[in-house]
Amino acid sequence: MDFDKVVCDRTSIRKYKTTEISRAVLEQLVDAGRRAPSARAVEPWEFVVIQDSSSLLGLSEIAANGSFIKDAQAAIIVFCQKTKYYLEDGCAATENILLAAAAQGIGACWIAGDKKEYAEQVGEMFKASGLLLVSIISLGIADELKAQSKKRCLADVIHWESFKNRESSK
């Protein structure tokens, strides 16, 4: 799939079919995550791939706003070692996984992790205590048709040479 199409069409999917995702495809998604840019080339990330339905259910019960995880065919949990730029690195890895999933025709949704009240519990649940939860990514073949949410137009967000507040310039 063309990269611009992947970026323009990718959207958060929360309803999934029961079609399994192969281990090979899940490895490709994690491989995309590990290839993300990393400040100072530290690569603090660790990825836990979940396919077990009881684990997905348990995760859905503790992750606020993630009740749909129980219906996913898999999830990838992005943890990072505590480094100066763990959040930036972990988010870059998460975005790579989301784009790779979209390119493979797999629906995905980013569920927040960093600083969430359930972060420590997720770490304990998956034996990643001491690591920082950056994100949970639910995965499955989409069982919903969903257009990408409306985005602000380029002219409203681009500023040349310095920030120019359009409201104050009127």
MODELLER restraints for C-alpha pairs under 7 A, 6 or more apart:
rsr = mdl.restraints
at = mdl.atoms
rsr.add(forms.Gaussian(group=physical.xy_distance, feature=features.Distance(at['CA:1:A'], at['CA:103:A']), mean=5.75, stdev=0.5))
rsr.add(forms.Gaussian(group=physical.xy_distance, feature=features.Distance(at['CA:6:A'], at['CA:99:A']), mean=6.59, stdev=0.5))
rsr.add(forms.Gaussian(group=physical.xy_distance, feature=features.Distance(at['CA:6:A'], at['CA:102:A']), mean=6.15, stdev=0.5))
rsr.add(forms.Gaussian(group=physical.xy_distance, feature=features.Distance(at['CA:6:A'], at['CA:103:A']), mean=5.92, stdev=0.5))
rsr.add(forms.Gaussian(group=physical.xy_distance, feature=features.Distance(at['CA:7:A'], at['CA:99:A']), mean=6.98, stdev=0.5))
rsr.add(forms.Gaussian(group=physical.xy_distance, feature=features.Distance(at['CA:9:A'], at['CA:148:A']), mean=5.91, stdev=0.5))
rsr.add(forms.Gaussian(group=physical.xy_distance, feature=features.Distance(at['CA:10:A'], at['CA:102:A']), mean=5.88, stdev=0.5))
rsr.add(forms.Gaussian(group=physical.xy_distance, feature=features.Distance(at['CA:10:A'], at['CA:148:A']), mean=6.41, stdev=0.5))
rsr.add(forms.Gaussian(group=physical.xy_distance, feature=features.Distance(at['CA:11:A'], at['CA:147:A']), mean=6.92, stdev=0.5))
rsr.add(forms.Gaussian(group=physical.xy_distance, feature=features.Distance(at['CA:11:A'], at['CA:148:A']), mean=4.94, stdev=0.5))
rsr.add(forms.Gaussian(group=physical.xy_distance, feature=features.Distance(at['CA:12:A'], at['CA:108:A']), mean=5.80, stdev=0.5))
rsr.add(forms.Gaussian(group=physical.xy_distance, feature=features.Distance(at['CA:12:A'], at['CA:109:A']), mean=4.62, stdev=0.5))
rsr.add(forms.Gaussian(group=physical.xy_distance, feature=features.Distance(at['CA:13:A'], at['CA:107:A']), mean=5.24, stdev=0.5))
rsr.add(forms.Gaussian(group=physical.xy_distance, feature=features.Distance(at['CA:13:A'], at['CA:108:A']), mean=5.25, stdev=0.5))
rsr.add(forms.Gaussian(group=physical.xy_distance, feature=features.Distance(at['CA:13:A'], at['CA:109:A']), mean=5.46, stdev=0.5))
rsr.add(forms.Gaussian(group=physical.xy_distance, feature=features.Distance(at['CA:13:A'], at['CA:142:A']), mean=6.40, stdev=0.5))
rsr.add(forms.Gaussian(group=physical.xy_distance, feature=features.Distance(at['CA:14:A'], at['CA:68:A']), mean=5.99, stdev=0.5))
rsr.add(forms.Gaussian(group=physical.xy_distance, feature=features.Distance(at['CA:14:A'], at['CA:109:A']), mean=6.44, stdev=0.5))
rsr.add(forms.Gaussian(group=physical.xy_distance, feature=features.Distance(at['CA:15:A'], at['CA:142:A']), mean=6.03, stdev=0.5))
rsr.add(forms.Gaussian(group=physical.xy_distance, feature=features.Distance(at['CA:15:A'], at['CA:143:A']), mean=5.18, stdev=0.5))
rsr.add(forms.Gaussian(group=physical.xy_distance, feature=features.Distance(at['CA:15:A'], at['CA:144:A']), mean=6.02, stdev=0.5))
rsr.add(forms.Gaussian(group=physical.xy_distance, feature=features.Distance(at['CA:16:A'], at['CA:71:A']), mean=6.29, stdev=0.5))
rsr.add(forms.Gaussian(group=physical.xy_distance, feature=features.Distance(at['CA:16:A'], at['CA:72:A']), mean=5.81, stdev=0.5))
rsr.add(forms.Gaussian(group=physical.xy_distance, feature=features.Distance(at['CA:16:A'], at['CA:140:A']), mean=5.20, stdev=0.5))
rsr.add(forms.Gaussian(group=physical.xy_distance, feature=features.Distance(at['CA:16:A'], at['CA:141:A']), mean=5.37, stdev=0.5))
rsr.add(forms.Gaussian(group=physical.xy_distance, feature=features.Distance(at['CA:16:A'], at['CA:142:A']), mean=4.73, stdev=0.5))
rsr.add(forms.Gaussian(group=physical.xy_distance, feature=features.Distance(at['CA:16:A'], at['CA:143:A']), mean=4.59, stdev=0.5))
rsr.add(forms.Gaussian(group=physical.xy_distance, feature=features.Distance(at['CA:17:A'], at['CA:140:A']), mean=6.63, stdev=0.5))
rsr.add(forms.Gaussian(group=physical.xy_distance, feature=features.Distance(at['CA:17:A'], at['CA:141:A']), mean=5.46, stdev=0.5))
rsr.add(forms.Gaussian(group=physical.xy_distance, feature=features.Distance(at['CA:17:A'], at['CA:142:A']), mean=6.15, stdev=0.5))
rsr.add(forms.Gaussian(group=physical.xy_distance, feature=features.Distance(at['CA:17:A'], at['CA:143:A']), mean=5.19, stdev=0.5))
rsr.add(forms.Gaussian(group=physical.xy_distance, feature=features.Distance(at['CA:18:A'], at['CA:73:A']), mean=6.73, stdev=0.5))
rsr.add(forms.Gaussian(group=physical.xy_distance, feature=features.Distance(at['CA:19:A'], at['CA:141:A']), mean=6.53, stdev=0.5))
rsr.add(forms.Gaussian(group=physical.xy_distance, feature=features.Distance(at['CA:20:A'], at['CA:73:A']), mean=5.90, stdev=0.5))
rsr.add(forms.Gaussian(group=physical.xy_distance, feature=features.Distance(at['CA:21:A'], at['CA:73:A']), mean=6.64, stdev=0.5))
rsr.add(forms.Gaussian(group=physical.xy_distance, feature=features.Distance(at['CA:21:A'], at['CA:140:A']), mean=6.97, stdev=0.5))
rsr.add(forms.Gaussian(group=physical.xy_distance, feature=features.Distance(at['CA:29:A'], at['CA:97:A']), mean=5.24, stdev=0.5))
rsr.add(forms.Gaussian(group=physical.xy_distance, feature=features.Distance(at['CA:29:A'], at['CA:100:A']), mean=5.87, stdev=0.5))
rsr.add(forms.Gaussian(group=physical.xy_distance, feature=features.Distance(at['CA:29:A'], at['CA:101:A']), mean=6.45, stdev=0.5))
rsr.add(forms.Gaussian(group=physical.xy_distance, feature=features.Distance(at['CA:30:A'], at['CA:47:A']), mean=6.98, stdev=0.5))
rsr.add(forms.Gaussian(group=physical.xy_distance, feature=features.Distance(at['CA:30:A'], at['CA:97:A']), mean=6.54, stdev=0.5))
rsr.add(forms.Gaussian(group=physical.xy_distance, feature=features.Distance(at['CA:32:A'], at['CA:96:A']), mean=5.66, stdev=0.5))
rsr.add(forms.Gaussian(group=physical.xy_distance, feature=features.Distance(at['CA:32:A'], at['CA:97:A']), mean=5.75, stdev=0.5))
rsr.add(forms.Gaussian(group=physical.xy_distance, feature=features.Distance(at['CA:32:A'], at['CA:100:A']), mean=6.54, stdev=0.5))
rsr.add(forms.Gaussian(group=physical.xy_distance, feature=features.Distance(at['CA:33:A'], at['CA:93:A']), mean=4.16, stdev=0.5))
rsr.add(forms.Gaussian(group=physical.xy_distance, feature=features.Distance(at['CA:33:A'], at['CA:94:A']), mean=6.23, stdev=0.5))
rsr.add(forms.Gaussian(group=physical.xy_distance, feature=features.Distance(at['CA:33:A'], at['CA:96:A']), mean=5.20, stdev=0.5))
rsr.add(forms.Gaussian(group=physical.xy_distance, feature=features.Distance(at['CA:33:A'], at['CA:97:A']), mean=5.13, stdev=0.5))
rsr.add(forms.Gaussian(group=physical.xy_distance, feature=features.Distance(at['CA:34:A'], at['CA:93:A']), mean=6.26, stdev=0.5))
rsr.add(forms.Gaussian(group=physical.xy_distance, feature=features.Distance(at['CA:36:A'], at['CA:92:A']), mean=5.71, stdev=0.5))
rsr.add(forms.Gaussian(group=physical.xy_distance, feature=features.Distance(at['CA:36:A'], at['CA:93:A']), mean=5.01, stdev=0.5))
rsr.add(forms.Gaussian(group=physical.xy_distance, feature=features.Distance(at['CA:36:A'], at['CA:96:A']), mean=6.45, stdev=0.5))
rsr.add(forms.Gaussian(group=physical.xy_distance, feature=features.Distance(at['CA:37:A'], at['CA:89:A']), mean=6.77, stdev=0.5))
rsr.add(forms.Gaussian(group=physical.xy_distance, feature=features.Distance(at['CA:37:A'], at['CA:92:A']), mean=6.67, stdev=0.5))
rsr.add(forms.Gaussian(group=physical.xy_distance, feature=features.Distance(at['CA:38:A'], at['CA:89:A']), mean=5.13, stdev=0.5))
rsr.add(forms.Gaussian(group=physical.xy_distance, feature=features.Distance(at['CA:39:A'], at['CA:85:A']), mean=6.41, stdev=0.5))
rsr.add(forms.Gaussian(group=physical.xy_distance, feature=features.Distance(at['CA:39:A'], at['CA:89:A']), mean=6.68, stdev=0.5))
rsr.add(forms.Gaussian(group=physical.xy_distance, feature=features.Distance(at['CA:44:A'], at['CA:80:A']), mean=5.02, stdev=0.5))
rsr.add(forms.Gaussian(group=physical.xy_distance, feature=features.Distance(at['CA:44:A'], at['CA:81:A']), mean=5.03, stdev=0.5))
rsr.add(forms.Gaussian(group=physical.xy_distance, feature=features.Distance(at['CA:44:A'], at['CA:86:A']), mean=6.41, stdev=0.5))
rsr.add(forms.Gaussian(group=physical.xy_distance, feature=features.Distance(at['CA:45:A'], at['CA:78:A']), mean=6.69, stdev=0.5))
rsr.add(forms.Gaussian(group=physical.xy_distance, feature=features.Distance(at['CA:45:A'], at['CA:79:A']), mean=5.66, stdev=0.5))
rsr.add(forms.Gaussian(group=physical.xy_distance, feature=features.Distance(at['CA:45:A'], at['CA:80:A']), mean=4.27, stdev=0.5))
rsr.add(forms.Gaussian(group=physical.xy_distance, feature=features.Distance(at['CA:45:A'], at['CA:81:A']), mean=6.50, stdev=0.5))
rsr.add(forms.Gaussian(group=physical.xy_distance, feature=features.Distance(at['CA:45:A'], at['CA:90:A']), mean=6.23, stdev=0.5))
rsr.add(forms.Gaussian(group=physical.xy_distance, feature=features.Distance(at['CA:46:A'], at['CA:78:A']), mean=6.07, stdev=0.5))
rsr.add(forms.Gaussian(group=physical.xy_distance, feature=features.Distance(at['CA:46:A'], at['CA:79:A']), mean=5.17, stdev=0.5))
rsr.add(forms.Gaussian(group=physical.xy_distance, feature=features.Distance(at['CA:46:A'], at['CA:80:A']), mean=5.87, stdev=0.5))
rsr.add(forms.Gaussian(group=physical.xy_distance, feature=features.Distance(at['CA:47:A'], at['CA:76:A']), mean=6.42, stdev=0.5))
rsr.add(forms.Gaussian(group=physical.xy_distance, feature=features.Distance(at['CA:47:A'], at['CA:77:A']), mean=5.63, stdev=0.5))
rsr.add(forms.Gaussian(group=physical.xy_distance, feature=features.Distance(at['CA:47:A'], at['CA:78:A']), mean=4.94, stdev=0.5))
rsr.add(forms.Gaussian(group=physical.xy_distance, feature=features.Distance(at['CA:47:A'], at['CA:79:A']), mean=6.24, stdev=0.5))
rsr.add(forms.Gaussian(group=physical.xy_distance, feature=features.Distance(at['CA:48:A'], at['CA:76:A']), mean=5.63, stdev=0.5))
rsr.add(forms.Gaussian(group=physical.xy_distance, feature=features.Distance(at['CA:48:A'], at['CA:77:A']), mean=5.06, stdev=0.5))
rsr.add(forms.Gaussian(group=physical.xy_distance, feature=features.Distance(at['CA:48:A'], at['CA:78:A']), mean=6.74, stdev=0.5))
rsr.add(forms.Gaussian(group=physical.xy_distance, feature=features.Distance(at['CA:49:A'], at['CA:75:A']), mean=5.86, stdev=0.5))
rsr.add(forms.Gaussian(group=physical.xy_distance, feature=features.Distance(at['CA:49:A'], at['CA:76:A']), mean=4.57, stdev=0.5))
rsr.add(forms.Gaussian(group=physical.xy_distance, feature=features.Distance(at['CA:49:A'], at['CA:77:A']), mean=6.43, stdev=0.5))
rsr.add(forms.Gaussian(group=physical.xy_distance, feature=features.Distance(at['CA:50:A'], at['CA:56:A']), mean=6.86, stdev=0.5))
rsr.add(forms.Gaussian(group=physical.xy_distance, feature=features.Distance(at['CA:50:A'], at['CA:74:A']), mean=5.40, stdev=0.5))
rsr.add(forms.Gaussian(group=physical.xy_distance, feature=features.Distance(at['CA:50:A'], at['CA:75:A']), mean=5.08, stdev=0.5))
rsr.add(forms.Gaussian(group=physical.xy_distance, feature=features.Distance(at['CA:50:A'], at['CA:76:A']), mean=6.21, stdev=0.5))
rsr.add(forms.Gaussian(group=physical.xy_distance, feature=features.Distance(at['CA:51:A'], at['CA:73:A']), mean=6.22, stdev=0.5))
rsr.add(forms.Gaussian(group=physical.xy_distance, feature=features.Distance(at['CA:51:A'], at['CA:74:A']), mean=4.54, stdev=0.5))
rsr.add(forms.Gaussian(group=physical.xy_distance, feature=features.Distance(at['CA:51:A'], at['CA:75:A']), mean=6.74, stdev=0.5))
rsr.add(forms.Gaussian(group=physical.xy_distance, feature=features.Distance(at['CA:53:A'], at['CA:70:A']), mean=7.00, stdev=0.5))
rsr.add(forms.Gaussian(group=physical.xy_distance, feature=features.Distance(at['CA:56:A'], at['CA:69:A']), mean=6.00, stdev=0.5))
rsr.add(forms.Gaussian(group=physical.xy_distance, feature=features.Distance(at['CA:56:A'], at['CA:70:A']), mean=4.96, stdev=0.5))
rsr.add(forms.Gaussian(group=physical.xy_distance, feature=features.Distance(at['CA:57:A'], at['CA:69:A']), mean=6.85, stdev=0.5))
rsr.add(forms.Gaussian(group=physical.xy_distance, feature=features.Distance(at['CA:57:A'], at['CA:70:A']), mean=4.35, stdev=0.5))
rsr.add(forms.Gaussian(group=physical.xy_distance, feature=features.Distance(at['CA:60:A'], at['CA:66:A']), mean=5.32, stdev=0.5))
rsr.add(forms.Gaussian(group=physical.xy_distance, feature=features.Distance(at['CA:60:A'], at['CA:67:A']), mean=4.56, stdev=0.5))
rsr.add(forms.Gaussian(group=physical.xy_distance, feature=features.Distance(at['CA:60:A'], at['CA:68:A']), mean=6.53, stdev=0.5))
rsr.add(forms.Gaussian(group=physical.xy_distance, feature=features.Distance(at['CA:60:A'], at['CA:69:A']), mean=5.00, stdev=0.5))
rsr.add(forms.Gaussian(group=physical.xy_distance, feature=features.Distance(at['CA:60:A'], at['CA:70:A']), mean=5.47, stdev=0.5))
rsr.add(forms.Gaussian(group=physical.xy_distance, feature=features.Distance(at['CA:61:A'], at['CA:67:A']), mean=6.28, stdev=0.5))
rsr.add(forms.Gaussian(group=physical.xy_distance, feature=features.Distance(at['CA:62:A'], at['CA:118:A']), mean=6.35, stdev=0.5))
rsr.add(forms.Gaussian(group=physical.xy_distance, feature=features.Distance(at['CA:63:A'], at['CA:118:A']), mean=6.12, stdev=0.5))
rsr.add(forms.Gaussian(group=physical.xy_distance, feature=features.Distance(at['CA:66:A'], at['CA:111:A']), mean=6.52, stdev=0.5))
rsr.add(forms.Gaussian(group=physical.xy_distance, feature=features.Distance(at['CA:69:A'], at['CA:138:A']), mean=5.80, stdev=0.5))
rsr.add(forms.Gaussian(group=physical.xy_distance, feature=features.Distance(at['CA:72:A'], at['CA:138:A']), mean=5.95, stdev=0.5))
rsr.add(forms.Gaussian(group=physical.xy_distance, feature=features.Distance(at['CA:72:A'], at['CA:139:A']), mean=5.52, stdev=0.5))
rsr.add(forms.Gaussian(group=physical.xy_distance, feature=features.Distance(at['CA:72:A'], at['CA:140:A']), mean=5.30, stdev=0.5))
rsr.add(forms.Gaussian(group=physical.xy_distance, feature=features.Distance(at['CA:73:A'], at['CA:139:A']), mean=5.98, stdev=0.5))
rsr.add(forms.Gaussian(group=physical.xy_distance, feature=features.Distance(at['CA:73:A'], at['CA:140:A']), mean=5.09, stdev=0.5))
rsr.add(forms.Gaussian(group=physical.xy_distance, feature=features.Distance(at['CA:74:A'], at['CA:138:A']), mean=6.14, stdev=0.5))
rsr.add(forms.Gaussian(group=physical.xy_distance, feature=features.Distance(at['CA:74:A'], at['CA:139:A']), mean=5.14, stdev=0.5))
rsr.add(forms.Gaussian(group=physical.xy_distance, feature=features.Distance(at['CA:74:A'], at['CA:140:A']), mean=6.61, stdev=0.5))
rsr.add(forms.Gaussian(group=physical.xy_distance, feature=features.Distance(at['CA:75:A'], at['CA:136:A']), mean=6.74, stdev=0.5))
rsr.add(forms.Gaussian(group=physical.xy_distance, feature=features.Distance(at['CA:75:A'], at['CA:137:A']), mean=5.29, stdev=0.5))
rsr.add(forms.Gaussian(group=physical.xy_distance, feature=features.Distance(at['CA:75:A'], at['CA:138:A']), mean=4.37, stdev=0.5))
rsr.add(forms.Gaussian(group=physical.xy_distance, feature=features.Distance(at['CA:75:A'], at['CA:139:A']), mean=5.51, stdev=0.5))
rsr.add(forms.Gaussian(group=physical.xy_distance, feature=features.Distance(at['CA:76:A'], at['CA:136:A']), mean=5.90, stdev=0.5))
rsr.add(forms.Gaussian(group=physical.xy_distance, feature=features.Distance(at['CA:76:A'], at['CA:137:A']), mean=5.11, stdev=0.5))
rsr.add(forms.Gaussian(group=physical.xy_distance, feature=features.Distance(at['CA:76:A'], at['CA:138:A']), mean=6.67, stdev=0.5))
rsr.add(forms.Gaussian(group=physical.xy_distance, feature=features.Distance(at['CA:77:A'], at['CA:135:A']), mean=5.93, stdev=0.5))
rsr.add(forms.Gaussian(group=physical.xy_distance, feature=features.Distance(at['CA:77:A'], at['CA:136:A']), mean=4.46, stdev=0.5))
rsr.add(forms.Gaussian(group=physical.xy_distance, feature=features.Distance(at['CA:77:A'], at['CA:137:A']), mean=6.21, stdev=0.5))
rsr.add(forms.Gaussian(group=physical.xy_distance, feature=features.Distance(at['CA:78:A'], at['CA:90:A']), mean=6.68, stdev=0.5))
rsr.add(forms.Gaussian(group=physical.xy_distance, feature=features.Distance(at['CA:78:A'], at['CA:133:A']), mean=6.28, stdev=0.5))
rsr.add(forms.Gaussian(group=physical.xy_distance, feature=features.Distance(at['CA:78:A'], at['CA:134:A']), mean=5.53, stdev=0.5))
rsr.add(forms.Gaussian(group=physical.xy_distance, feature=features.Distance(at['CA:78:A'], at['CA:135:A']), mean=5.20, stdev=0.5))
rsr.add(forms.Gaussian(group=physical.xy_distance, feature=features.Distance(at['CA:78:A'], at['CA:136:A']), mean=6.22, stdev=0.5))
rsr.add(forms.Gaussian(group=physical.xy_distance, feature=features.Distance(at['CA:79:A'], at['CA:131:A']), mean=5.90, stdev=0.5))
rsr.add(forms.Gaussian(group=physical.xy_distance, feature=features.Distance(at['CA:79:A'], at['CA:132:A']), mean=5.29, stdev=0.5))
rsr.add(forms.Gaussian(group=physical.xy_distance, feature=features.Distance(at['CA:79:A'], at['CA:133:A']), mean=4.53, stdev=0.5))
rsr.add(forms.Gaussian(group=physical.xy_distance, feature=features.Distance(at['CA:79:A'], at['CA:134:A']), mean=5.48, stdev=0.5))
rsr.add(forms.Gaussian(group=physical.xy_distance, feature=features.Distance(at['CA:80:A'], at['CA:86:A']), mean=5.97, stdev=0.5))
rsr.add(forms.Gaussian(group=physical.xy_distance, feature=features.Distance(at['CA:80:A'], at['CA:90:A']), mean=6.45, stdev=0.5))
rsr.add(forms.Gaussian(group=physical.xy_distance, feature=features.Distance(at['CA:80:A'], at['CA:131:A']), mean=5.49, stdev=0.5))
rsr.add(forms.Gaussian(group=physical.xy_distance, feature=features.Distance(at['CA:80:A'], at['CA:132:A']), mean=5.12, stdev=0.5))
rsr.add(forms.Gaussian(group=physical.xy_distance, feature=features.Distance(at['CA:80:A'], at['CA:133:A']), mean=6.56, stdev=0.5))
rsr.add(forms.Gaussian(group=physical.xy_distance, feature=features.Distance(at['CA:80:A'], at['CA:134:A']), mean=6.83, stdev=0.5))
rsr.add(forms.Gaussian(group=physical.xy_distance, feature=features.Distance(at['CA:81:A'], at['CA:131:A']), mean=5.04, stdev=0.5))
rsr.add(forms.Gaussian(group=physical.xy_distance, feature=features.Distance(at['CA:81:A'], at['CA:132:A']), mean=6.17, stdev=0.5))
rsr.add(forms.Gaussian(group=physical.xy_distance, feature=features.Distance(at['CA:82:A'], at['CA:131:A']), mean=6.69, stdev=0.5))
rsr.add(forms.Gaussian(group=physical.xy_distance, feature=features.Distance(at['CA:82:A'], at['CA:132:A']), mean=6.52, stdev=0.5))
rsr.add(forms.Gaussian(group=physical.xy_distance, feature=features.Distance(at['CA:87:A'], at['CA:134:A']), mean=6.56, stdev=0.5))
rsr.add(forms.Gaussian(group=physical.xy_distance, feature=features.Distance(at['CA:90:A'], at['CA:134:A']), mean=5.93, stdev=0.5))
rsr.add(forms.Gaussian(group=physical.xy_distance, feature=features.Distance(at['CA:91:A'], at['CA:134:A']), mean=6.98, stdev=0.5))
rsr.add(forms.Gaussian(group=physical.xy_distance, feature=features.Distance(at['CA:98:A'], at['CA:108:A']), mean=6.42, stdev=0.5))
rsr.add(forms.Gaussian(group=physical.xy_distance, feature=features.Distance(at['CA:101:A'], at['CA:107:A']), mean=6.70, stdev=0.5))
rsr.add(forms.Gaussian(group=physical.xy_distance, feature=features.Distance(at['CA:101:A'], at['CA:108:A']), mean=6.80, stdev=0.5))
rsr.add(forms.Gaussian(group=physical.xy_distance, feature=features.Distance(at['CA:106:A'], at['CA:139:A']), mean=6.67, stdev=0.5))
rsr.add(forms.Gaussian(group=physical.xy_distance, feature=features.Distance(at['CA:106:A'], at['CA:140:A']), mean=5.70, stdev=0.5))
rsr.add(forms.Gaussian(group=physical.xy_distance, feature=features.Distance(at['CA:106:A'], at['CA:141:A']), mean=5.04, stdev=0.5))
rsr.add(forms.Gaussian(group=physical.xy_distance, feature=features.Distance(at['CA:106:A'], at['CA:142:A']), mean=6.72, stdev=0.5))
rsr.add(forms.Gaussian(group=physical.xy_distance, feature=features.Distance(at['CA:107:A'], at['CA:139:A']), mean=5.71, stdev=0.5))
rsr.add(forms.Gaussian(group=physical.xy_distance, feature=features.Distance(at['CA:107:A'], at['CA:140:A']), mean=5.26, stdev=0.5))
rsr.add(forms.Gaussian(group=physical.xy_distance, feature=features.Distance(at['CA:107:A'], at['CA:141:A']), mean=5.33, stdev=0.5))
rsr.add(forms.Gaussian(group=physical.xy_distance, feature=features.Distance(at['CA:107:A'], at['CA:142:A']), mean=4.96, stdev=0.5))
rsr.add(forms.Gaussian(group=physical.xy_distance, feature=features.Distance(at['CA:108:A'], at['CA:137:A']), mean=6.37, stdev=0.5))
rsr.add(forms.Gaussian(group=physical.xy_distance, feature=features.Distance(at['CA:108:A'], at['CA:138:A']), mean=5.33, stdev=0.5))
rsr.add(forms.Gaussian(group=physical.xy_distance, feature=features.Distance(at['CA:108:A'], at['CA:139:A']), mean=4.57, stdev=0.5))
rsr.add(forms.Gaussian(group=physical.xy_distance, feature=features.Distance(at['CA:108:A'], at['CA:140:A']), mean=6.56, stdev=0.5))
rsr.add(forms.Gaussian(group=physical.xy_distance, feature=features.Distance(at['CA:109:A'], at['CA:137:A']), mean=5.47, stdev=0.5))
rsr.add(forms.Gaussian(group=physical.xy_distance, feature=features.Distance(at['CA:109:A'], at['CA:138:A']), mean=5.32, stdev=0.5))
rsr.add(forms.Gaussian(group=physical.xy_distance, feature=features.Distance(at['CA:109:A'], at['CA:139:A']), mean=6.96, stdev=0.5))
rsr.add(forms.Gaussian(group=physical.xy_distance, feature=features.Distance(at['CA:110:A'], at['CA:135:A']), mean=6.61, stdev=0.5))
rsr.add(forms.Gaussian(group=physical.xy_distance, feature=features.Distance(at['CA:110:A'], at['CA:136:A']), mean=6.01, stdev=0.5))
rsr.add(forms.Gaussian(group=physical.xy_distance, feature=features.Distance(at['CA:110:A'], at['CA:137:A']), mean=4.76, stdev=0.5))
rsr.add(forms.Gaussian(group=physical.xy_distance, feature=features.Distance(at['CA:110:A'], at['CA:138:A']), mean=6.87, stdev=0.5))
rsr.add(forms.Gaussian(group=physical.xy_distance, feature=features.Distance(at['CA:111:A'], at['CA:135:A']), mean=5.79, stdev=0.5))
rsr.add(forms.Gaussian(group=physical.xy_distance, feature=features.Distance(at['CA:111:A'], at['CA:136:A']), mean=5.01, stdev=0.5))
rsr.add(forms.Gaussian(group=physical.xy_distance, feature=features.Distance(at['CA:111:A'], at['CA:137:A']), mean=6.01, stdev=0.5))
rsr.add(forms.Gaussian(group=physical.xy_distance, feature=features.Distance(at['CA:112:A'], at['CA:134:A']), mean=6.91, stdev=0.5))
rsr.add(forms.Gaussian(group=physical.xy_distance, feature=features.Distance(at['CA:112:A'], at['CA:135:A']), mean=5.04, stdev=0.5))
rsr.add(forms.Gaussian(group=physical.xy_distance, feature=features.Distance(at['CA:112:A'], at['CA:136:A']), mean=6.52, stdev=0.5))
rsr.add(forms.Gaussian(group=physical.xy_distance, feature=features.Distance(at['CA:113:A'], at['CA:119:A']), mean=5.80, stdev=0.5))
rsr.add(forms.Gaussian(group=physical.xy_distance, feature=features.Distance(at['CA:113:A'], at['CA:133:A']), mean=5.24, stdev=0.5))
rsr.add(forms.Gaussian(group=physical.xy_distance, feature=features.Distance(at['CA:113:A'], at['CA:134:A']), mean=4.77, stdev=0.5))
rsr.add(forms.Gaussian(group=physical.xy_distance, feature=features.Distance(at['CA:113:A'], at['CA:135:A']), mean=4.46, stdev=0.5))
rsr.add(forms.Gaussian(group=physical.xy_distance, feature=features.Distance(at['CA:113:A'], at['CA:136:A']), mean=6.53, stdev=0.5))
rsr.add(forms.Gaussian(group=physical.xy_distance, feature=features.Distance(at['CA:114:A'], at['CA:133:A']), mean=5.41, stdev=0.5))
rsr.add(forms.Gaussian(group=physical.xy_distance, feature=features.Distance(at['CA:114:A'], at['CA:134:A']), mean=4.64, stdev=0.5))
rsr.add(forms.Gaussian(group=physical.xy_distance, feature=features.Distance(at['CA:114:A'], at['CA:135:A']), mean=6.74, stdev=0.5))
rsr.add(forms.Gaussian(group=physical.xy_distance, feature=features.Distance(at['CA:119:A'], at['CA:133:A']), mean=5.62, stdev=0.5))
rsr.add(forms.Gaussian(group=physical.xy_distance, feature=features.Distance(at['CA:123:A'], at['CA:129:A']), mean=4.92, stdev=0.5))
rsr.add(forms.Gaussian(group=physical.xy_distance, feature=features.Distance(at['CA:123:A'], at['CA:131:A']), mean=6.96, stdev=0.5))
rsr.add(forms.Gaussian(group=physical.xy_distance, feature=features.Distance(at['CA:123:A'], at['CA:133:A']), mean=6.84, stdev=0.5))
